[in-house]
């Protein structure tokens, strides 16, 4: 058996002209209204014209491949390179088993299933026969908790002692349509469990914290909360003057962090008289690579 590693993230575009097709893919084949495309373009332009997500994911992929001594490749769930194309390439290189490392720890099962479906299609066409293994969820992996806690600890330590009494930590994750959450999806429970584990790992320096859900879809509908704006309204009324966001639902900088938090949430906080700060994303740090290595070796055992 010859193993290879496939990391998979949600995906994003490198060229803003691809936004209509990208949004169509996200919307399950439904073309987006022009106003939605314009709004998403505006957000990308506000963070420099492109998301760094693909570049970061490729760096993560290179590092974990080197750590494991295995061929490694990166795919996007909603945008290229597609799992089918990447699996075909790995198959041509001789891989017979692919270890999937989803860069979305609380939704790992869905990402692994996407790769399994692509692998099955390749097998049926005779292009490759590849076994797929991957985790159901790795959001509570202790090494990941330690990495998030180390980043948050640095952000808390930067606070002047005099401001800590009126500060609050907001641990954020991407929201879900409320219908999905009500159907019994474990996502909310897992995010909250991770938040509690991170707070415990920070230790005595930890500030009061709570969980918020961000980046609700532009298409409307009911979404899992509490949302960021409502939470900031309440905190301002309670006398909180400093908020530190810890985006534990995300591993890397991309639009949901660089725009939804650093631009939009910052603006909401400052409009309510609160200072904004954020724990740094893990990106391709040693802490994230350590966590991915533990997950991968467990799958290979």
LOMARMI-503377 format. One line per 10 residues: number of its first residue (from 1); their letters; for each residue x, y, z of N, C-alpha, C. Coordinates in pm, whole numbers. Example, Ala and Ser with C-alpha at 12.3 -4.5 7.8 and 13.67 -1.06 7.14 Angstrom:
% residues 2
1 = as = 1319/-569/780/1230/-450/780/1320/-330/780 ~ 1285/-225/708/1367/-106/714/1290/3/787
This chain:
% residues 301
1 = xxxxxxxxxx = 85/-120/0/0/0/0/88/125/0 ~ 58/216/-90/131/341/-96/39/456/-53 ~ 76/523/55/-7/629/110/32/766/56 ~ -69/853/54/-48/994/25/-142/1073/116 ~ -117/1202/127/-198/1290/211/-271/1389/122 ~ -398/1410/152/-476/1512/82/-536/1606/186 ~ -493/1731/187/-559/1831/270/-671/1893/188 ~ -781/1926/254/-893/1985/183/-954/2097/265 ~ -972/2211/202/-1034/2328/265/-1160/2363/186 ~ -1232/2462/236/-1355/2503/167/-1324/2549/26
11 = xxxxxxxxxx = -1215/2626/13/-1175/2676/-118/-1212/2822/-137 ~ -1140/2886/-225/-1168/3024/-260/-1107/3054/-396 ~ -1141/3169/-450/-1088/3207/-581/-962/3291/-566 ~ -874/3281/-662/-758/3370/-668/-784/3487/-763 ~ -879/3472/-851/-915/3575/-948/-1060/3618/-923 ~ -1081/3745/-896/-1216/3792/-864/-1314/3774/-978 ~ -1265/3759/-1100/-1356/3734/-1212/-1424/3597/-1200 ~ -1369/3510/-1115/-1428/3378/-1093/-1535/3378/-986 ~ -1561/3493/-925/-1658/3497/-816/-1798/3447/-856 ~ -1853/3486/-972/-1986/3435/-1006/-1992/3282/-1010
21 = xxxxxxxxxx = -1891/3219/-1068/-1890/3072/-1074/-1870/3012/-936 ~ -1786/3074/-855/-1762/3026/-718/-1890/3033/-636 ~ -1959/3145/-643/-2085/3161/-569/-2193/3067/-622 ~ -2191/3040/-750/-2286/2943/-806/-2260/2805/-747 ~ -2134/2768/-733/-2101/2639/-674/-2148/2632/-528 ~ -2124/2739/-454/-2167/2744/-314/-2318/2732/-303 ~ -2388/2792/-400/-2535/2794/-399/-2595/2674/-472 ~ -2516/2566/-482/-2563/2440/-540/-2619/2457/-681 ~ -2548/2534/-762/-2584/2550/-901/-2675/2667/-932 ~ -2718/2739/-829/-2803/2857/-851/-2716/2981/-868
31 = xxxxxxxxxx = -2730/3047/-980/-2649/3167/-1006/-2681/3277/-904 ~ -2581/3349/-856/-2604/3453/-757/-2660/3579/-821 ~ -2741/3655/-746/-2784/3785/-798/-2663/3877/-816 ~ -2668/3969/-912/-2555/4061/-933/-2516/4137/-807 ~ -2615/4172/-724/-2584/4247/-602/-2499/4164/-506 ~ -2522/4034/-502/-2442/3947/-416/-2299/3939/-465 ~ -2283/3926/-597/-2148/3921/-653/-2074/4051/-623 ~ -2143/4163/-638/-2080/4293/-613/-2039/4307/-467 ~ -2123/4257/-376/-2092/4267/-234/-1972/4181/-197 ~ -1967/4060/-248/-1854/3972/-218/-1726/4029/-279
41 = xxxxxxxxxx = -1734/4083/-400/-1618/4148/-460/-1569/4263/-374 ~ -1662/4343/-324/-1624/4455/-237/-1548/4406/-114 ~ -1592/4296/-58/-1527/4244/62/-1386/4193/31 ~ -1371/4126/-82/-1237/4082/-120/-1144/4200/-146 ~ -1196/4303/-211/-1115/4421/-236/-1073/4488/-106 ~ -1159/4481/-4/-1128/4543/125/-1014/4473/197 ~ -985/4347/159/-873/4276/224/-755/4260/129 ~ -752/4344/26/-637/4345/-64/-661/4283/-200 ~ -784/4241/-229/-816/4191/-362/-816/4041/-376 ~ -765/3969/-277/-768/3823/-282/-752/3767/-141
51 = xxxxxxxxxx = -801/3647/-123/-783/3578/5/-650/3503/5 ~ -581/3500/119/-456/3423/127/-478/3275/154 ~ -605/3231/158/-635/3095/202/-563/2989/120 ~ -570/2996/-13/-509/2892/-95/-358/2883/-72 ~ -294/2998/-64/-150/3000/-42/-115/2938/93 ~ -192/2972/196/-167/2917/329/-188/2766/328 ~ -296/2722/264/-325/2578/261/-217/2501/188 ~ -163/2558/83/-53/2491/12/70/2481/101 ~ 94/2585/180/207/2582/273/186/2475/380 ~ 63/2470/434/29/2365/531/51/2227/470
61 = xxxxxxxxxx = 5/2209/347/17/2080/278/163/2040/261 ~ 244/2135/217/387/2105/201/450/2064/333 ~ 417/2137/440/479/2110/570/435/1976/628 ~ 306/1944/617/261/1817/675/312/1700/592 ~ 325/1718/462/383/1613/379/527/1585/419 ~ 603/1692/442/742/1676/485/750/1610/622 ~ 660/1650/712/660/1595/848/632/1444/845 ~ 539/1403/759/501/1261/753/585/1180/656 ~ 660/1247/570/738/1176/470/653/1115/362 ~ 540/1182/329/446/1131/230/420/1236/123
71 = xxxxxxxxxx = 385/1189/1/339/1282/-101/213/1350/-50 ~ 201/1481/-67/85/1555/-16/34/1650/-122 ~ -98/1665/-127/-162/1754/-224/-280/1823/-157 ~ -321/1935/-215/-428/2018/-161/-545/2024/-258 ~ -667/2018/-203/-788/2031/-285/-884/2128/-216 ~ -975/2184/-295/-1080/2270/-242/-1214/2200/-255 ~ -1296/2212/-153/-1426/2145/-157/-1521/2213/-256 ~ -1518/2347/-260/-1611/2421/-343/-1545/2487/-463 ~ -1412/2479/-473/-1341/2540/-585/-1211/2465/-607 ~ -1159/2472/-728/-1042/2394/-763/-917/2429/-685
81 = xxxxxxxxxx = -822/2338/-683/-822/2209/-752/-921/2112/-689 ~ -999/2045/-770/-1106/1960/-720/-1049/1831/-662 ~ -1122/1770/-567/-1077/1641/-514/-1059/1536/-624 ~ -1147/1536/-723/-1136/1437/-831/-1005/1454/-907 ~ -970/1577/-941/-846/1601/-1015/-724/1565/-931 ~ -728/1600/-803/-613/1573/-716/-599/1423/-693 ~ -710/1352/-671/-703/1208/-652/-650/1138/-777 ~ -694/1184/-892/-645/1123/-1016/-494/1141/-1029 ~ -446/1258/-993/-302/1284/-998/-227/1196/-900 ~ -280/1182/-777/-216/1097/-677/-217/951/-723
91 = xxxxxxxxxx = -328/911/-786/-335/774/-837/-231/747/-944 ~ -213/844/-1032/-111/828/-1137/30/818/-1077 ~ 46/880/-960/177/875/-893/194/747/-811 ~ 91/663/-810/103/534/-744/32/520/-611 ~ -37/623/-566/-105/616/-436/-222/519/-442 ~ -233/436/-339/-346/343/-327/-432/375/-205 ~ -381/458/-114/-459/505/0/-430/653/22 ~ -536/729/44/-522/873/70/-572/903/211 ~ -488/967/289/-524/1012/423/-573/1156/410 ~ -701/1176/435/-763/1307/419/-751/1386/549
101 = xxxxxxxxxx = -699/1507/540/-688/1597/655/-772/1721/625 ~ -897/1725/672/-983/1840/645/-937/1961/727 ~ -920/2072/659/-881/2196/729/-1007/2269/776 ~ -1101/2191/826/-1228/2236/884/-1261/2134/992 ~ -1201/2146/1111/-1204/2036/1208/-1342/1996/1258 ~ -1437/2090/1265/-1569/2055/1319/-1664/2000/1211 ~ -1625/2012/1087/-1706/1960/976/-1628/1855/898 ~ -1533/1791/964/-1441/1701/895/-1513/1590/821 ~ -1616/1534/881/-1686/1422/818/-1738/1459/679 ~ -1795/1579/666/-1849/1621/538/-1740/1633/432
111 = xxxxxxxxxx = -1624/1683/473/-1514/1700/379/-1458/1564/335 ~ -1446/1472/431/-1398/1338/397/-1495/1270/301 ~ -1624/1288/326/-1724/1227/238/-1713/1283/96 ~ -1684/1411/83/-1665/1470/-50/-1552/1399/-124 ~ -1444/1368/-52/-1331/1299/-114/-1369/1154/-147 ~ -1444/1090/-58/-1486/951/-84/-1572/942/-210 ~ -1664/1037/-225/-1749/1037/-344/-1664/1051/-470 ~ -1564/1142/-464/-1477/1160/-580/-1396/1034/-607 ~ -1348/968/-502/-1270/846/-519/-1355/734/-579 ~ -1479/723/-535/-1569/620/-589/-1594/643/-737
121 = xxxxxxxxxx = -1612/770/-775/-1635/800/-917/-1514/763/-1001 ~ -1395/788/-949/-1274/752/-1023/-1262/600/-1038 ~ -1297/529/-931/-1290/383/-936/-1386/328/-1040 ~ -1506/386/-1046/-1608/338/-1141/-1567/362/-1286 ~ -1488/466/-1308/-1443/495/-1444/-1311/426/-1477 ~ -1255/358/-1378/-1131/285/-1400/-1007/371/-1400 ~ -1020/498/-1360/-904/588/-1363/-811/567/-1244 ~ -866/525/-1131/-783/502/-1012/-864/422/-912 ~ -794/343/-829/-859/272/-720/-792/313/-591 ~ -851/407/-519/-786/465/-402/-877/449/-279
131 = xxxxxxxxxx = -820/395/-173/-890/387/-44/-877/521/25 ~ -985/566/87/-986/697/155/-1010/678/303 ~ -924/738/386/-945/739/530/-938/883/579 ~ -1018/913/681/-1019/1050/734/-1095/1055/864 ~ -1079/1163/939/-1145/1176/1070/-1289/1225/1057 ~ -1371/1190/1155/-1507/1244/1162/-1505/1386/1218 ~ -1420/1410/1313/-1412/1539/1381/-1280/1542/1455 ~ -1206/1651/1443/-1083/1659/1521/-1069/1795/1592 ~ -1185/1858/1617/-1184/1988/1683/-1137/1985/1827 ~ -1147/1869/1892/-1100/1860/2031/-964/1792/2042
141 = xxxxxxxxxx = -894/1777/1930/-758/1724/1936/-674/1812/2031 ~ -614/1755/2135/-541/1837/2234/-435/1929/2175 ~ -365/1884/2071/-263/1970/2012/-326/2092/1944 ~ -444/2075/1886/-514/2189/1828/-559/2284/1937 ~ -613/2230/2045/-653/2313/2159/-534/2393/2211 ~ -419/2330/2223/-299/2397/2272/-259/2511/2178 ~ -269/2487/2047/-231/2590/1950/-324/2710/1959 ~ -456/2685/1967/-550/2796/1983/-525/2870/2114 ~ -500/2795/2221/-478/2856/2352/-352/2942/2353 ~ -248/2897/2286/-124/2975/2282/-147/3108/2210
151 = xxxxxxxxxx = -221/3104/2099/-251/3228/2025/-336/3322/2110 ~ -438/3269/2175/-524/3353/2257/-448/3408/2377 ~ -361/3329/2435/-282/3375/2550/-198/3496/2513 ~ -142/3495/2392/-62/3610/2349/-148/3735/2336 ~ -270/3719/2284/-359/3834/2270/-403/3887/2405 ~ -429/3799/2500/-468/3842/2635/-351/3910/2705 ~ -231/3855/2689/-113/3912/2755/-83/4054/2706 ~ -126/4086/2584/-101/4220/2529/-193/4325/2590 ~ -294/4283/2664/-386/4379/2727/-322/4444/2849 ~ -332/4575/2863/-290/4638/2988/-373/4583/3104
161 = xxxxxxxxxx = -313/4563/3217/-382/4509/3333/-507/4589/3367 ~ -499/4720/3346/-609/4807/3384/-735/4788/3300 ~ -721/4726/3181/-837/4709/3092/-901/4571/3102 ~ -837/4478/3171/-885/4340/3169/-1019/4323/3240 ~ -1043/4406/3337/-1169/4394/3412/-1291/4414/3323 ~ -1275/4495/3220/-1388/4526/3132/-1369/4466/2992 ~ -1295/4356/2986/-1270/4291/2857/-1344/4158/2850 ~ -1370/4114/2728/-1440/3987/2707/-1378/3918/2585 ~ -1365/3788/2593/-1318/3707/2481/-1439/3649/2408 ~ -1442/3665/2277/-1548/3608/2194/-1486/3502/2104
171 = xxxxxxxxxx = -1519/3377/2130/-1469/3267/2048/-1568/3244/1935 ~ -1522/3263/1813/-1613/3265/1700/-1593/3146/1607 ~ -1704/3108/1544/-1703/3003/1442/-1807/3040/1338 ~ -1794/2981/1220/-1889/3008/1113/-2027/2958/1154 ~ -2129/3038/1124/-2265/2998/1156/-2313/2890/1058 ~ -2424/2828/1094/-2492/2730/1009/-2636/2773/989 ~ -2698/2733/878/-2843/2753/869/-2911/2686/988 ~ -3005/2755/1048/-3069/2705/1169/-3135/2569/1147 ~ -3185/2547/1027/-3249/2418/997/-3150/2303/1012 ~ -3025/2325/974/-2922/2221/987/-2895/2193/1134
181 = xxxxxxxxxx = -2881/2301/1212/-2855/2285/1355/-2970/2213/1425 ~ -3092/2248/1389/-3209/2186/1452/-3226/2040/1414 ~ -3167/2002/1303/-3178/1863/1257/-3086/1769/1333 ~ -3012/1823/1429/-2928/1739/1513/-2781/1740/1480 ~ -2738/1830/1393/-2595/1840/1361/-2516/1871/1489 ~ -2402/1804/1504/-2321/1818/1625/-2230/1941/1625 ~ -2234/2018/1520/-2140/2129/1502/-2139/2225/1621 ~ -2256/2273/1662/-2259/2371/1771/-2202/2311/1899 ~ -2242/2190/1930/-2191/2125/2051/-2039/2112/2047 ~ -1986/2075/1931/-1842/2057/1919/-1766/2189/1931
191 = xxxxxxxxxx = -1821/2293/1870/-1756/2425/1881/-1754/2471/2026 ~ -1864/2455/2096/-1870/2498/2236/-1776/2415/2324 ~ -1766/2287/2296/-1673/2203/2371/-1529/2247/2348 ~ -1497/2282/2224/-1363/2330/2194/-1335/2463/2264 ~ -1434/2552/2266/-1417/2681/2333/-1386/2661/2480 ~ -1457/2571/2545/-1433/2544/2687/-1293/2485/2708 ~ -1251/2397/2616/-1118/2336/2628/-1008/2439/2609 ~ -1027/2531/2514/-928/2636/2492/-919/2727/2614 ~ -1033/2766/2669/-1033/2852/2788/-960/2784/2904 ~ -984/2655/2921/-917/2581/3028/-766/2576/3004
201 = xxxxxxxxxx = -726/2559/2878/-584/2552/2845/-513/2686/2865 ~ -584/2795/2843/-523/2927/2867/-488/2943/3014 ~ -575/2891/3101/-542/2890/3243/-582/3015/3317 ~ -504/3051/3415/-540/3157/3510/-553/3294/3444 ~ -486/3314/3333/-493/3446/3268/-619/3462/3183 ~ -700/3357/3171/-817/3361/3085/-919/3463/3134 ~ -978/3533/3039/-1083/3631/3068/-1220/3565/3050 ~ -1327/3628/3099/-1461/3576/3070/-1479/3560/2919 ~ -1542/3451/2878/-1554/3424/2735/-1693/3372/2703 ~ -1728/3382/2576/-1851/3325/2526/-1834/3294/2378
211 = xxxxxxxxxx = -1924/3214/2324/-1918/3172/2185/-2013/3257/2102 ~ -1967/3299/1983/-2053/3367/1887/-2037/3299/1752 ~ -2141/3312/1670/-2138/3254/1535/-2144/3366/1433 ~ -2051/3363/1340/-2029/3473/1246/-2055/3430/1102 ~ -2043/3526/1012/-2041/3501/867/-2168/3433/818 ~ -2282/3478/870/-2409/3425/820/-2421/3455/671 ~ -2490/3369/599/-2498/3381/454/-2568/3507/408 ~ -2529/3554/290/-2588/3675/233/-2728/3651/179 ~ -2766/3525/164/-2895/3494/105/-3013/3502/200 ~ -2989/3540/325/-3098/3552/421/-3129/3420/487
221 = xxxxxxxxxx = -3247/3410/548/-3286/3290/620/-3242/3297/764 ~ -3279/3192/840/-3245/3186/981/-3112/3113/999 ~ -3026/3171/1085/-2893/3116/1106/-2866/3096/1255 ~ -2777/3003/1283/-2738/2972/1419/-2675/3094/1486 ~ -2714/3123/1607/-2661/3235/1683/-2614/3189/1820 ~ -2573/3285/1903/-2586/3430/1886/-2488/3486/1782 ~ -2531/3588/1711/-2446/3648/1610/-2359/3757/1672 ~ -2265/3805/1595/-2166/3899/1646/-2229/4033/1683 ~ -2310/4089/1595/-2363/4224/1619/-2453/4227/1743 ~ -2541/4127/1756/-2629/4122/1873/-2548/4108/2001
231 = xxxxxxxxxx = -2444/4026/1995/-2360/4006/2113/-2288/4134/2151 ~ -2238/4208/2053/-2169/4334/2082/-2266/4437/2141 ~ -2388/4439/2094/-2490/4528/2153/-2504/4500/2303 ~ -2517/4373/2336/-2537/4336/2476/-2414/4367/2561 ~ -2295/4336/2508/-2173/4360/2584/-2152/4509/2609 ~ -2182/4591/2508/-2168/4736/2527/-2261/4784/2638 ~ -2384/4731/2643/-2478/4769/2748/-2432/4722/2884 ~ -2351/4616/2888/-2300/4563/3015/-2173/4633/3061 ~ -2123/4726/2980/-2004/4801/3019/-1872/4744/2972 ~ -1876/4645/2883/-1752/4591/2827/-1690/4694/2734
241 = xxxxxxxxxx = -1560/4717/2749/-1493/4819/2669/-1384/4761/2577 ~ -1361/4630/2587/-1259/4567/2504/-1304/4427/2467 ~ -1297/4391/2339/-1331/4255/2296/-1213/4195/2222 ~ -1185/4069/2256/-1081/3994/2187/-1148/3878/2116 ~ -1142/3878/1985/-1199/3768/1908/-1095/3656/1895 ~ -1140/3534/1920/-1057/3416/1900/-1131/3326/1801 ~ -1097/3330/1673/-1171/3256/1570/-1136/3108/1569 ~ -1184/3037/1671/-1149/2895/1685/-1219/2807/1582 ~ -1313/2863/1508/-1378/2786/1402/-1300/2786/1272 ~ -1188/2856/1269/-1110/2873/1146/-963/2844/1176
251 = xxxxxxxxxx = -895/2783/1082/-753/2754/1100/-663/2858/1036 ~ -714/2928/935/-628/3015/855/-698/3147/824 ~ -618/3246/794/-671/3375/750/-741/3359/615 ~ -861/3411/605/-931/3423/477/-1039/3527/495 ~ -1131/3537/400/-1227/3648/404/-1310/3650/532 ~ -1346/3532/584/-1429/3528/704/-1356/3581/828 ~ -1224/3579/824/-1146/3634/934/-1102/3777/902 ~ -1043/3795/786/-984/3924/751/-1088/4032/722 ~ -1205/3991/670/-1311/4090/649/-1417/4083/758 ~ -1478/3966/776/-1592/3957/868/-1554/3995/1011
261 = xxxxxxxxxx = -1430/3967/1050/-1386/4008/1184/-1306/4138/1181 ~ -1193/4137/1107/-1101/4251/1116/-1156/4380/1057 ~ -1253/4371/968/-1315/4491/912/-1454/4513/972 ~ -1544/4416/950/-1683/4436/989/-1701/4435/1141 ~ -1654/4329/1208/-1672/4323/1354/-1595/4434/1424 ~ -1477/4467/1373/-1402/4579/1431/-1485/4708/1424 ~ -1546/4732/1307/-1627/4853/1292/-1746/4854/1387 ~ -1812/4739/1401/-1926/4731/1494/-1881/4757/1637 ~ -1768/4699/1676/-1719/4717/1812/-1684/4863/1839 ~ -1610/4923/1748/-1568/5062/1769/-1686/5156/1768
271 = xxxxxxxxxx = -1789/5126/1688/-1909/5211/1687/-1982/5205/1820 ~ -1957/5100/1898/-2020/5084/2028/-1926/5121/2143 ~ -1815/5186/2109/-1723/5234/2211/-1629/5129/2266 ~ -1612/5018/2193/-1524/4911/2239/-1401/4899/2152 ~ -1289/4869/2215/-1166/4839/2141/-1173/4695/2089 ~ -1113/4674/1974/-1114/4542/1909/-973/4485/1907 ~ -963/4354/1934/-837/4282/1917/-872/4141/1871 ~ -773/4072/1814/-798/3936/1766/-676/3848/1791 ~ -703/3726/1835/-597/3625/1842/-558/3586/1700 ~ -430/3573/1677/-382/3541/1544/-426/3403/1497
281 = xxxxxxxxxx = -452/3390/1367/-486/3260/1309/-365/3166/1314 ~ -392/3037/1312/-283/2940/1320/-204/2934/1189 ~ -272/2948/1075/-208/2942/944/-118/2818/933 ~ 5/2834/889/92/2717/872/191/2705/988 ~ 147/2741/1108/234/2741/1225/268/2600/1271 ~ 371/2590/1353/410/2460/1407/296/2397/1485 ~ 219/2480/1558/110/2426/1638/8/2353/1554 ~ -29/2409/1440/-126/2342/1353/-65/2218/1291 ~ 58/2226/1247/123/2109/1186/135/1996/1287 ~ 166/2030/1413/172/1928/1517/37/1856/1532
291 = xxxxxxxxxx = -71/1936/1533/-205/1878/1548/-240/1789/1430 ~ -212/1836/1310/-241/1756/1190/-160/1627/1188 ~ -36/1635/1235/47/1514/1238/-14/1410/1331 ~ -62/1451/1448/-123/1356/1541/-245/1290/1476 ~ -329/1371/1411/-448/1317/1345/-408/1218/1236 ~ -312/1256/1154/-270/1170/1044/-212/1039/1093 ~ -126/1043/1194/-63/921/1243/-166/829/1308 ~ -267/887/1370/-374/806/1426/-449/732/1314 ~ -473/799/1205/-543/738/1092/-459/630/1026 ~ -328/645/1032/-238/548/967/-206/428/1055
301 = x = -244/435/1181/-205/327/1273/-291/202/1254
